[in-house]
Amino acid sequence: MTLSELGSLGEFIGAIAVVISLVYLSLQIRHNTRAVRSSMHQDMVDSTLRIAESLSDNESVGRIVLKAEEDYDDLTQEERVRFEAYAERVFGNFESVFYSYRNSMIEEDLWESWESSYLADVSRNVMRRFWQEKRPPHLRDFMDFVDQFYRTHPASDS
């Protein structure tokens, strides 16, 4: 075997090694992407559960939210602060899911499920009022999304 043939054989073996490395890296990236998406989904579930727990485990927060839904103007200053913290948490979680979707970090069907759940929550009149009066700072795209939703969907009590 000549030196030229050995060089060609070396190049061929090197090319095969590169292809094998690329396939391996591709598989690792795919696995890592799935793991990150799964972790993100769990974080979204955990955040939503913490909001629900704040209502179910703390009677005063639950009462304040119910009172706000019945007559927002009747809230004391302390109740208003607590309600606004609750409402901001809801919008903050919604923004997080929105951001993840807009950046292709969650799939379409998962987004549709979360979107429908959060839109049902922010459709309530008291949440709409909070948004319109406080205009909490969020990402511009998210604020535009919520504003568009409120413009195109009538207020409801549920």
C-alpha positions as semicolon CSV with decimal commas, in nm:
position;residue;x (nm);y (nm);z (nm)
1;M;0,000;0,000;0,000
2;T;0,139;0,335;-0,101
3;L;0,158;0,645;0,111
4;S;-0,115;0,804;-0,105
5;E;-0,345;0,506;-0,050
6;L;-0,284;0,519;0,325
7;G;-0,368;0,890;0,320
8;S;-0,693;0,820;0,135
9;L;-0,780;0,541;0,379
10;G;-0,712;0,777;0,669
11;E;-0,939;1,041;0,518
12;F;-1,213;0,782;0,465
13;I;-1,188;0,659;0,825
14;G;-1,184;1,020;0,947
15;A;-1,497;1,098;0,746
16;I;-1,676;0,796;0,893
17;A;-1,571;0,906;1,243
18;V;-1,710;1,256;1,177
19;V;-2,042;1,111;1,056
20;I;-2,066;0,884;1,362
21;S;-1,987;1,181;1,589
22;L;-2,255;1,394;1,421
23;V;-2,516;1,120;1,456
24;Y;-2,424;1,079;1,824
25;L;-2,442;1,454;1,886
26;S;-2,775;1,472;1,706
27;L;-2,917;1,199;1,930
28;Q;-2,780;1,370;2,241
29;I;-2,929;1,705;2,140
30;R;-3,267;1,545;2,070
31;H;-3,260;1,373;2,410
32;N;-3,156;1,696;2,584
33;T;-3,432;1,892;2,408
34;R;-3,692;1,644;2,529
35;A;-3,557;1,662;2,882
36;V;-3,561;2,044;2,881
37;R;-3,916;2,054;2,743
38;S;-4,032;1,803;3,001
39;S;-3,872;2,007;3,278
40;M;-4,032;2,327;3,146
41;H;-4,372;2,162;3,140
42;Q;-4,328;2,046;3,498
43;D;-4,227;2,398;3,600
44;M;-4,544;2,535;3,437
45;V;-4,757;2,278;3,619
46;D;-4,582;2,354;3,950
47;S;-4,635;2,730;3,908
48;T;-5,002;2,680;3,833
49;L;-5,042;2,447;4,130
50;R;-4,879;2,706;4,360
51;I;-5,145;2,957;4,255
52;A;-5,420;2,704;4,322
53;E;-5,263;2,617;4,657
54;S;-5,253;2,984;4,754
55;L;-5,630;2,985;4,715
56;S;-5,704;2,650;4,876
57;D;-5,448;2,654;5,158
58;N;-5,490;3,017;5,262
59;E;-5,850;3,099;5,342
60;S;-5,790;3,473;5,347
61;V;-5,656;3,476;4,990
62;G;-5,950;3,267;4,871
63;R;-6,195;3,501;5,044
64;I;-6,021;3,807;4,900
65;V;-6,041;3,671;4,544
66;L;-6,411;3,589;4,590
67;K;-6,475;3,932;4,741
68;A;-6,288;4,099;4,453
69;E;-6,502;3,911;4,204
70;E;-6,820;4,022;4,382
71;D;-6,726;4,387;4,444
72;Y;-6,373;4,499;4,368
73;D;-6,442;4,850;4,500
74;D;-6,530;4,707;4,842
75;L;-6,181;4,566;4,902
76;T;-5,978;4,717;5,184
77;Q;-5,633;4,847;5,099
78;E;-5,471;4,529;5,237
79;E;-5,716;4,306;5,048
80;R;-5,647;4,497;4,728
81;V;-5,272;4,449;4,767
82;R;-5,321;4,076;4,824
83;F;-5,558;4,042;4,531
84;E;-5,323;4,234;4,303
85;A;-5,035;4,004;4,406
86;Y;-5,254;3,704;4,320
87;A;-5,359;3,854;3,985
88;E;-5,002;3,946;3,895
89;R;-4,897;3,589;3,969
90;V;-5,161;3,459;3,728
91;F;-5,054;3,700;3,454
92;G;-4,686;3,629;3,525
93;N;-4,737;3,255;3,483
94;F;-4,939;3,312;3,166
95;E;-4,660;3,530;3,028
96;S;-4,406;3,257;3,102
97;V;-4,608;3,002;2,903
98;F;-4,665;3,257;2,626
99;Y;-4,292;3,332;2,608
100;S;-4,206;2,962;2,596
101;Y;-4,448;2,909;2,309
102;R;-4,333;3,215;2,114
103;N;-3,975;3,091;2,140
104;S;-4,066;2,740;2,020
105;M;-3,989;2,588;2,358
106;I;-4,328;2,417;2,387
107;E;-4,538;2,246;2,123
108;E;-4,856;2,385;1,968
109;D;-5,095;2,141;2,142
110;L;-4,943;2,213;2,482
111;W;-4,969;2,587;2,417
112;E;-5,334;2,554;2,315
113;S;-5,412;2,374;2,639
114;W;-5,235;2,630;2,859
115;E;-5,369;2,922;2,658
116;S;-5,727;2,808;2,697
117;S;-5,683;2,756;3,071
118;Y;-5,523;3,096;3,132
119;L;-5,762;3,280;2,902
120;A;-6,054;3,136;3,097
121;D;-5,895;3,270;3,415
122;V;-5,811;3,617;3,283
123;S;-6,155;3,647;3,119
124;R;-6,315;3,709;3,456
125;N;-6,421;4,070;3,498
126;V;-6,204;4,129;3,803
127;M;-5,892;4,009;3,619
128;R;-5,979;4,227;3,322
129;R;-6,025;4,525;3,552
130;F;-5,694;4,457;3,724
131;W;-5,517;4,443;3,387
132;Q;-5,678;4,761;3,259
133;E;-5,628;4,963;3,578
134;K;-5,283;4,848;3,683
135;R;-5,138;4,778;3,340
136;P;-4,869;4,558;3,493
137;P;-4,538;4,563;3,308
138;H;-4,476;4,257;3,093
139;L;-4,312;4,175;2,763
140;R;-4,458;4,396;2,489
141;D;-4,573;4,095;2,281
142;F;-4,756;3,949;2,580
143;M;-4,920;4,280;2,665
144;D;-5,034;4,315;2,303
145;F;-5,168;3,957;2,312
146;V;-5,372;4,020;2,629
147;D;-5,497;4,358;2,502
148;Q;-5,604;4,198;2,174
149;F;-5,784;3,922;2,361
150;Y;-5,974;4,176;2,573
151;R;-6,066;4,381;2,264
152;T;-6,205;4,078;2,082
153;H;-6,376;3,895;2,369
154;P;-6,659;4,042;2,573
155;A;-6,635;4,055;2,951
156;S;-6,785;3,768;3,145
157;D;-6,857;3,695;3,509
158;S;-6,722;3,340;3,499
